[in-house]
Amino acid sequence: MEVLEHALARHPWPESYGGAHTLAAEVHTAGVGLHSGASCRVRLAPASRPGFWLGWLDRPALPLERLTPAQVAETTLCTALQVGDRRLATVEHLLAALAGTGVTQAELWVDGPEIPLLDGSALPWVELIAEAGVQELVPAAAPPALQRPVSVYGGGGWVTAVPAPALHLGAAIEFSEPAIGRQFQALPLTPARFVQEIAPARTFGLRSQVEQLRAAGLIQGGGLDNALVCDGDRWLNPPLRYADEPVRHKILDLLGDLALAGLPRAQVFAYRGSHRLHTALAAALEAELAPLSA
């Protein structure tokens, strides 16, 4: 991990989130979906229009559709979108990798019901993006600045965004399992810091919930090779990549969900966040900032 992170750190990522960037070439990967257990393929390609655009590898004649918070259809343990007559689950890690490395526009071509989980983090996606290269487009204006606080609440948690000159993300989590406990992390984000400090953090779950979730048709593709599993006061598959890897993964999820609306110039903090709260905030920010960018 240390060697890989060092190599990725030397990649020429954008310095900030203030410009417009796309991929320099097409890249491909495949893997298993976390919840469906199905084999899924993804091709990432440059885009000529701002935003993230979805196409289907098995139906290439269909027009691409831009991803937005309005497409969110399900938020149980992942973010699932309803795009036209098809559903696409677990989009958050890929979107976090794209937005986190400074990519503002790209085409996502998919075959399958989910985005592959890969190792459970955004790091394999970052490797793929580094392979493609990130290309700067005609200099673009910085995203509009948030003018007032925006917050959403629910389920004992909340997510809030307040005006700030640049993107700053933070999260706090609380679990009764001693191996997790209470964790807090916050940082001013840049593409380089995302790659080093957030992208490698893997998704995690509780051993006590595994059988129940599988009986409900979830985590069919999950395993010790693509998710951290906590069993009370210990992890079944150590070592962790960071002492606070769970809360860093929550920031990764938050970033991926916010990417549906574009990254704001704001300080965003999630307390006991969830995909439902993250995507609700993304929708609220989109509504708040749209008039400013018109």
DRENVO-725470 format. One record per residue (C-alpha): residue number from 0; residue in one letter; z, y negated, x. Coordinates in Angstrom, 1 decimal. Example, Ala and Ser with C-alpha at 12.3 -4.5 7.8 and 13.67 -1.06 7.14 Angstrom:
+-----+---------+--------+--------+--------+
| num | residuo |     up |  north |   east |
+-----+---------+--------+--------+--------+
|   0 |       a |    7.8 |    4.5 |   12.3 |
|   1 |       s |    7.1 |    1.1 |   13.7 |
+-----+---------+--------+--------+--------+
! end
This chain:
+-----+---------+--------+--------+--------+
| num | residuo |     up |  north |   east |
+-----+---------+--------+--------+--------+
|   0 |       m |    0.0 |    0.0 |    0.0 |
|   1 |       e |    0.9 |   -2.5 |    2.8 |
|   2 |       v |   -2.5 |   -2.0 |    4.5 |
|   3 |       l |   -4.4 |   -2.3 |    1.2 |
|   4 |       e |   -2.6 |   -5.4 |    0.2 |
|   5 |       h |   -3.2 |   -7.0 |    3.6 |
|   6 |       a |   -6.9 |   -6.2 |    3.4 |
|   7 |       l |   -7.2 |   -7.7 |   -0.1 |
|   8 |       a |   -5.3 |  -10.7 |    0.9 |
|   9 |       r |   -8.0 |  -11.6 |    3.4 |
|  10 |       h |  -10.6 |  -11.5 |    0.7 |
|  11 |       p |  -12.0 |  -15.0 |   -0.1 |
|  12 |       w |  -10.5 |  -15.5 |   -3.5 |
|  13 |       p |  -10.7 |  -18.8 |   -5.2 |
|  14 |       e |   -7.9 |  -21.1 |   -4.2 |
|  15 |       s |   -6.8 |  -21.9 |   -7.7 |
|  16 |       y |   -7.7 |  -21.5 |  -11.4 |
|  17 |       g |   -9.5 |  -24.9 |  -11.6 |
|  18 |       g |  -13.1 |  -23.8 |  -11.3 |
|  19 |       a |  -15.7 |  -21.5 |  -12.8 |
|  20 |       h |  -16.4 |  -18.1 |  -11.2 |
|  21 |       t |  -18.2 |  -14.9 |  -12.0 |
|  22 |       l |  -18.9 |  -11.7 |  -10.2 |
|  23 |       a |  -21.6 |  -11.6 |   -7.5 |
|  24 |       a |  -22.8 |   -8.1 |   -8.3 |
|  25 |       e |  -22.4 |   -5.2 |  -10.7 |
|  26 |       v |  -19.8 |   -2.6 |  -10.2 |
|  27 |       h |  -18.9 |    0.6 |  -12.0 |
|  28 |       t |  -15.8 |    2.8 |  -12.5 |
|  29 |       a |  -14.5 |    5.5 |  -14.8 |
|  30 |       g |  -11.2 |    7.1 |  -15.7 |
|  31 |       v |   -8.9 |    8.3 |  -18.5 |
|  32 |       g |   -7.6 |    6.1 |  -21.3 |
|  33 |       l |   -3.8 |    5.9 |  -21.5 |
|  34 |       h |   -3.4 |    6.5 |  -25.2 |
|  35 |       s |   -6.6 |    8.4 |  -26.2 |
|  36 |       g |   -6.7 |   10.6 |  -23.1 |
|  37 |       a |  -10.5 |   10.2 |  -23.3 |
|  38 |       s |  -12.8 |    9.7 |  -20.4 |
|  39 |       c |  -14.1 |    6.1 |  -20.3 |
|  40 |       r |  -16.7 |    4.3 |  -18.2 |
|  41 |       v |  -16.8 |    0.6 |  -17.4 |
|  42 |       r |  -19.5 |   -1.5 |  -15.8 |
|  43 |       l |  -18.6 |   -5.1 |  -14.8 |
|  44 |       a |  -21.5 |   -7.6 |  -14.3 |
|  45 |       p |  -22.0 |  -11.3 |  -13.7 |
|  46 |       a |  -22.2 |  -13.5 |  -16.8 |
|  47 |       s |  -24.1 |  -16.7 |  -17.4 |
|  48 |       r |  -21.7 |  -18.0 |  -20.1 |
|  49 |       p |  -18.0 |  -18.8 |  -19.9 |
|  50 |       g |  -15.6 |  -16.2 |  -21.1 |
|  51 |       f |  -15.5 |  -12.4 |  -21.1 |
|  52 |       w |  -18.3 |  -10.7 |  -23.0 |
|  53 |       l |  -18.2 |   -7.1 |  -24.3 |
|  54 |       g |  -21.2 |   -4.8 |  -24.5 |
|  55 |       w |  -21.4 |   -1.0 |  -25.1 |
|  56 |       l |  -23.0 |    1.3 |  -22.6 |
|  57 |       d |  -24.0 |    3.7 |  -25.3 |
|  58 |       r |  -25.4 |    0.9 |  -27.6 |
|  59 |       p |  -27.0 |   -1.5 |  -25.1 |
|  60 |       a |  -29.2 |   -3.2 |  -27.7 |
|  61 |       l |  -26.3 |   -4.7 |  -29.5 |
|  62 |       p |  -25.6 |   -8.3 |  -28.6 |
|  63 |       l |  -22.6 |   -9.0 |  -26.4 |
|  64 |       e |  -19.6 |  -10.4 |  -28.1 |
|  65 |       r |  -17.1 |  -12.8 |  -26.5 |
|  66 |       l |  -13.5 |  -11.6 |  -26.4 |
|  67 |       t |  -11.0 |  -13.8 |  -28.3 |
|  68 |       p |   -7.4 |  -13.5 |  -29.6 |
|  69 |       a |   -8.8 |  -13.3 |  -33.1 |
|  70 |       q |  -10.0 |   -9.7 |  -32.4 |
|  71 |       v |   -6.5 |   -8.4 |  -31.7 |
|  72 |       a |   -6.1 |   -5.4 |  -34.0 |
|  73 |       e |   -3.1 |   -3.5 |  -32.6 |
|  74 |       t |   -0.3 |   -4.3 |  -30.1 |
|  75 |       t |    1.7 |   -1.1 |  -29.9 |
|  76 |       l |    2.1 |   -0.4 |  -26.2 |
|  77 |       c |   -1.2 |   -2.0 |  -25.4 |
|  78 |       t |   -3.6 |   -4.7 |  -26.7 |
|  79 |       a |   -6.4 |   -3.2 |  -28.8 |
|  80 |       l |   -9.3 |   -5.3 |  -30.1 |
|  81 |       q |  -11.6 |   -4.8 |  -33.0 |
|  82 |       v |  -15.0 |   -6.0 |  -31.9 |
|  83 |       g |  -17.6 |   -5.7 |  -34.6 |
|  84 |       d |  -17.4 |   -2.1 |  -36.0 |
|  85 |       r |  -15.7 |   -0.7 |  -32.9 |
|  86 |       r |  -12.3 |   -0.7 |  -31.4 |
|  87 |       l |  -11.4 |   -1.1 |  -27.7 |
|  88 |       a |   -7.8 |   -0.4 |  -26.6 |
|  89 |       t |   -5.8 |   -1.2 |  -23.4 |
|  90 |       v |   -7.8 |   -4.2 |  -22.3 |
|  91 |       e |   -4.9 |   -6.1 |  -20.7 |
|  92 |       h |   -5.0 |   -4.7 |  -17.1 |
|  93 |       l |   -8.7 |   -5.3 |  -16.6 |
|  94 |       l |   -8.5 |   -8.8 |  -18.1 |
|  95 |       a |   -5.5 |   -9.6 |  -16.0 |
|  96 |       a |   -7.4 |   -8.5 |  -12.9 |
|  97 |       l |  -10.5 |  -10.7 |  -13.8 |
|  98 |       a |   -8.6 |  -13.8 |  -14.8 |
|  99 |       g |   -5.9 |  -13.3 |  -12.1 |
| 100 |       t |   -8.5 |  -13.3 |   -9.3 |
| 101 |       g |  -10.1 |  -16.4 |  -10.7 |
| 102 |       v |  -13.1 |  -14.9 |  -12.5 |
| 103 |       t |  -13.7 |  -17.1 |  -15.6 |
| 104 |       q |  -16.8 |  -15.3 |  -16.9 |
| 105 |       a |  -18.0 |  -11.7 |  -16.8 |
| 106 |       e |  -19.7 |   -9.0 |  -18.8 |
| 107 |       l |  -17.7 |   -5.9 |  -19.6 |
| 108 |       w |  -19.9 |   -2.9 |  -20.5 |
| 109 |       v |  -17.8 |    0.0 |  -21.9 |
| 110 |       d |  -18.4 |    3.6 |  -23.0 |
| 111 |       g |  -15.2 |    5.0 |  -24.7 |
| 112 |       p |  -12.4 |    3.9 |  -26.9 |
| 113 |       e |  -10.2 |    2.4 |  -24.1 |
| 114 |       i |  -10.4 |    0.7 |  -20.8 |
| 115 |       p |   -9.4 |    3.3 |  -18.1 |
| 116 |       l |   -5.8 |    3.2 |  -17.0 |
| 117 |       l |   -6.6 |    4.1 |  -13.4 |
| 118 |       d |   -3.3 |    4.0 |  -11.5 |
| 119 |       g |   -1.5 |    2.0 |  -14.2 |
| 120 |       s |   -1.7 |   -1.3 |  -12.4 |
| 121 |       a |   -4.4 |   -4.0 |  -12.0 |
| 122 |       l |   -4.9 |   -3.1 |   -8.3 |
| 123 |       p |   -7.9 |   -0.7 |   -8.7 |
| 124 |       w |   -9.6 |   -3.4 |  -10.8 |
| 125 |       v |   -8.9 |   -6.0 |   -8.0 |
| 126 |       e |  -10.5 |   -3.6 |   -5.5 |
| 127 |       l |  -13.5 |   -3.3 |   -7.7 |
| 128 |       i |  -13.8 |   -7.1 |   -8.1 |
| 129 |       a |  -13.5 |   -7.5 |   -4.3 |
| 130 |       e |  -16.3 |   -5.0 |   -3.9 |
| 131 |       a |  -18.5 |   -7.0 |   -6.3 |
| 132 |       g |  -17.5 |  -10.3 |   -4.8 |
| 133 |       v |  -16.6 |  -13.5 |   -6.7 |
| 134 |       q |  -19.2 |  -16.2 |   -6.9 |
| 135 |       e |  -18.5 |  -19.9 |   -7.6 |
| 136 |       l |  -20.6 |  -21.5 |  -10.2 |
| 137 |       v |  -21.5 |  -25.1 |  -10.7 |
| 138 |       p |  -18.2 |  -27.0 |  -10.3 |
| 139 |       a |  -16.4 |  -27.1 |  -13.6 |
| 140 |       a |  -13.7 |  -29.3 |  -14.9 |
| 141 |       a |  -10.2 |  -27.9 |  -14.8 |
| 142 |       p |   -9.0 |  -26.3 |  -18.1 |
| 143 |       p |   -7.5 |  -28.9 |  -20.5 |
| 144 |       a |   -3.8 |  -29.6 |  -19.9 |
| 145 |       l |   -1.4 |  -28.5 |  -22.6 |
| 146 |       q |    0.1 |  -31.6 |  -24.3 |
| 147 |       r |    3.2 |  -30.2 |  -25.9 |
| 148 |       p |    5.3 |  -27.0 |  -25.9 |
| 149 |       v |    4.0 |  -24.0 |  -27.9 |
| 150 |       s |    6.3 |  -21.1 |  -28.7 |
| 151 |       v |    6.2 |  -17.8 |  -30.6 |
| 152 |       y |    9.2 |  -15.6 |  -31.6 |
| 153 |       g |    9.8 |  -12.2 |  -32.9 |
| 154 |       g |   11.5 |   -8.8 |  -32.4 |
| 155 |       g |   14.4 |  -10.3 |  -30.4 |
| 156 |       g |   12.0 |  -11.9 |  -27.9 |
| 157 |       w |   10.0 |  -15.1 |  -27.4 |
| 158 |       v |    7.2 |  -16.5 |  -25.3 |
| 159 |       t |    6.8 |  -20.2 |  -24.7 |
| 160 |       a |    4.3 |  -22.5 |  -22.9 |
| 161 |       v |    5.1 |  -26.0 |  -21.7 |
| 162 |       p |    2.9 |  -28.6 |  -20.1 |
| 163 |       a |    2.5 |  -28.2 |  -16.3 |
| 164 |       p |   -0.1 |  -29.2 |  -13.7 |
| 165 |       a |   -1.1 |  -25.6 |  -12.9 |
| 166 |       l |   -0.4 |  -22.1 |  -14.1 |
| 167 |       h |    3.1 |  -20.8 |  -13.7 |
| 168 |       l |    4.2 |  -17.5 |  -15.2 |
| 169 |       g |    7.5 |  -15.8 |  -15.6 |
| 170 |       a |    9.3 |  -13.1 |  -17.5 |
| 171 |       a |   12.7 |  -11.6 |  -18.2 |
| 172 |       i |   13.4 |   -8.1 |  -19.4 |
| 173 |       e |   16.5 |   -6.2 |  -20.5 |
| 174 |       f |   16.8 |   -2.4 |  -20.7 |
| 175 |       s |   19.9 |   -0.2 |  -21.2 |
| 176 |       e |   18.6 |    2.2 |  -18.6 |
| 177 |       p |   20.4 |    1.3 |  -15.3 |
| 178 |       a |   17.3 |    1.9 |  -13.2 |
| 179 |       i |   15.7 |   -1.1 |  -15.0 |
| 180 |       g |   18.6 |   -3.2 |  -16.3 |
| 181 |       r |   18.0 |   -6.9 |  -16.4 |
| 182 |       q |   15.1 |   -8.3 |  -14.3 |
| 183 |       f |   13.7 |  -11.8 |  -13.9 |
| 184 |       q |   10.7 |  -13.0 |  -12.0 |
| 185 |       a |    8.7 |  -16.3 |  -12.1 |
| 186 |       l |    6.1 |  -17.8 |   -9.8 |
| 187 |       p |    3.4 |  -20.5 |   -9.6 |
| 188 |       l |    0.3 |  -18.3 |   -9.7 |
| 189 |       t |   -2.8 |  -18.5 |   -7.6 |
| 190 |       p |   -5.5 |  -15.7 |   -7.2 |
| 191 |       a |   -4.0 |  -14.8 |   -3.8 |
| 192 |       r |   -0.5 |  -14.6 |   -5.1 |
| 193 |       f |   -1.6 |  -12.5 |   -8.1 |
| 194 |       v |   -3.3 |  -10.0 |   -5.8 |
| 195 |       q |   -0.2 |   -9.7 |   -3.5 |
| 196 |       e |    2.7 |  -10.0 |   -6.0 |
| 197 |       i |    1.5 |   -9.0 |   -9.5 |
| 198 |       a |   -1.6 |   -6.8 |   -9.5 |
| 199 |       p |    0.0 |   -3.7 |   -7.8 |
| 200 |       a |    2.8 |   -3.5 |  -10.4 |
| 201 |       r |    2.4 |   -0.4 |  -12.6 |
| 202 |       t |    3.0 |    0.2 |  -16.2 |
| 203 |       f |    6.3 |    2.0 |  -17.0 |
| 204 |       g |    7.9 |    4.0 |  -19.7 |
| 205 |       l |   11.1 |    5.8 |  -20.6 |
| 206 |       r |   11.4 |    9.6 |  -20.3 |
| 207 |       s |   13.5 |    9.7 |  -23.6 |
| 208 |       q |   10.5 |    8.3 |  -25.5 |
| 209 |       v |    7.7 |   10.5 |  -24.1 |
| 210 |       e |    7.7 |   13.3 |  -26.6 |
| 211 |       q |    8.0 |   11.0 |  -29.5 |
| 212 |       l |    5.1 |    8.9 |  -28.4 |
| 213 |       r |    2.9 |   11.9 |  -27.7 |
| 214 |       a |    3.7 |   13.3 |  -31.1 |
| 215 |       a |    2.6 |   10.0 |  -32.6 |
| 216 |       g |   -0.8 |   10.3 |  -30.8 |
| 217 |       l |    0.0 |    7.8 |  -28.0 |
| 218 |       i |    0.1 |    8.2 |  -24.2 |
| 219 |       q |   -2.2 |   11.2 |  -24.3 |
| 220 |       g |   -3.6 |   10.3 |  -20.9 |
| 221 |       g |   -0.3 |    9.1 |  -19.3 |
| 222 |       g |    1.3 |   11.0 |  -16.4 |
| 223 |       l |    3.3 |   10.5 |  -13.3 |
| 224 |       d |    0.2 |    9.5 |  -11.4 |
| 225 |       n |   -0.6 |    6.5 |  -13.6 |
| 226 |       a |    2.8 |    5.3 |  -14.9 |
| 227 |       l |    6.4 |    4.9 |  -13.7 |
| 228 |       v |    8.8 |    6.9 |  -15.8 |
| 229 |       c |   12.4 |    5.9 |  -16.0 |
| 230 |       d |   15.1 |    8.5 |  -16.7 |
| 231 |       g |   18.3 |    6.6 |  -17.1 |
| 232 |       d |   19.6 |    5.7 |  -13.7 |
| 233 |       r |   16.6 |    7.0 |  -11.8 |
| 234 |       w |   12.8 |    7.1 |  -11.6 |
| 235 |       l |   11.0 |   10.4 |  -11.9 |
| 236 |       n |    8.2 |    9.3 |   -9.5 |
| 237 |       p |    9.5 |    6.9 |   -6.9 |
| 238 |       p |    9.1 |    4.9 |   -4.7 |
| 239 |       l |    8.6 |    1.6 |   -6.6 |
| 240 |       r |    6.1 |   -0.8 |   -5.1 |
| 241 |       y |    8.6 |   -3.6 |   -5.7 |
| 242 |       a |   12.3 |   -3.5 |   -6.5 |
| 243 |       d |   11.5 |   -5.3 |   -9.7 |
| 244 |       e |    8.2 |   -3.7 |  -10.4 |
| 245 |       p |    8.8 |   -3.4 |  -14.2 |
| 246 |       v |    9.2 |   -7.2 |  -14.7 |
| 247 |       r |    6.2 |   -7.9 |  -12.5 |
| 248 |       h |    4.1 |   -5.6 |  -14.7 |
| 249 |       k |    5.3 |   -7.6 |  -17.7 |
| 250 |       i |    3.9 |  -10.7 |  -16.1 |
| 251 |       l |    0.6 |   -8.7 |  -15.5 |
| 252 |       d |    0.5 |   -7.8 |  -19.2 |
| 253 |       l |    1.2 |  -11.5 |  -20.1 |
| 254 |       l |   -1.6 |  -12.7 |  -17.9 |
| 255 |       g |   -4.1 |  -10.2 |  -19.3 |
| 256 |       d |   -3.3 |  -11.1 |  -22.9 |
| 257 |       l |   -3.5 |  -14.8 |  -22.2 |
| 258 |       a |   -6.9 |  -14.2 |  -20.7 |
| 259 |       l |   -8.3 |  -13.6 |  -24.2 |
| 260 |       a |   -8.0 |  -17.4 |  -24.6 |
| 261 |       g |   -8.5 |  -18.5 |  -21.0 |
| 262 |       l |   -5.7 |  -19.4 |  -18.6 |
| 263 |       p |   -3.9 |  -22.6 |  -19.6 |
| 264 |       r |   -2.6 |  -25.3 |  -17.3 |
| 265 |       a |    0.9 |  -24.6 |  -18.4 |
| 266 |       q |    4.2 |  -22.9 |  -17.5 |
| 267 |       v |    4.5 |  -19.8 |  -19.6 |
| 268 |       f |    7.7 |  -17.7 |  -19.8 |
| 269 |       a |    8.3 |  -14.5 |  -21.8 |
| 270 |       y |   11.8 |  -13.2 |  -22.7 |
| 271 |       r |   11.6 |   -9.6 |  -23.8 |
| 272 |       g |    7.9 |  -10.2 |  -24.3 |
| 273 |       s |    5.4 |   -7.8 |  -26.0 |
| 274 |       h |    1.7 |   -7.6 |  -26.5 |
| 275 |       r |    2.2 |   -8.9 |  -30.0 |
| 276 |       l |    4.0 |  -12.0 |  -28.8 |
| 277 |       h |    1.6 |  -12.5 |  -25.8 |
| 278 |       t |   -1.5 |  -12.4 |  -28.0 |
| 279 |       a |    0.1 |  -14.6 |  -30.6 |
| 280 |       l |    0.8 |  -17.2 |  -28.0 |
| 281 |       a |   -2.8 |  -16.8 |  -26.7 |
| 282 |       a |   -4.1 |  -17.6 |  -30.3 |
| 283 |       a |   -1.7 |  -20.5 |  -30.6 |
| 284 |       l |   -2.8 |  -21.9 |  -27.2 |
| 285 |       e |   -6.5 |  -21.5 |  -28.1 |
| 286 |       a |   -6.0 |  -23.5 |  -31.3 |
| 287 |       e |   -4.0 |  -26.1 |  -29.4 |
| 288 |       l |   -6.4 |  -26.6 |  -26.5 |
| 289 |       a |   -9.8 |  -26.2 |  -28.3 |
| 290 |       p |  -10.0 |  -29.8 |  -29.5 |
| 291 |       l |   -9.2 |  -31.0 |  -26.0 |
| 292 |       s |  -12.1 |  -29.2 |  -24.4 |
| 293 |       a |  -14.6 |  -30.1 |  -27.2 |
+-----+---------+--------+--------+--------+
! end
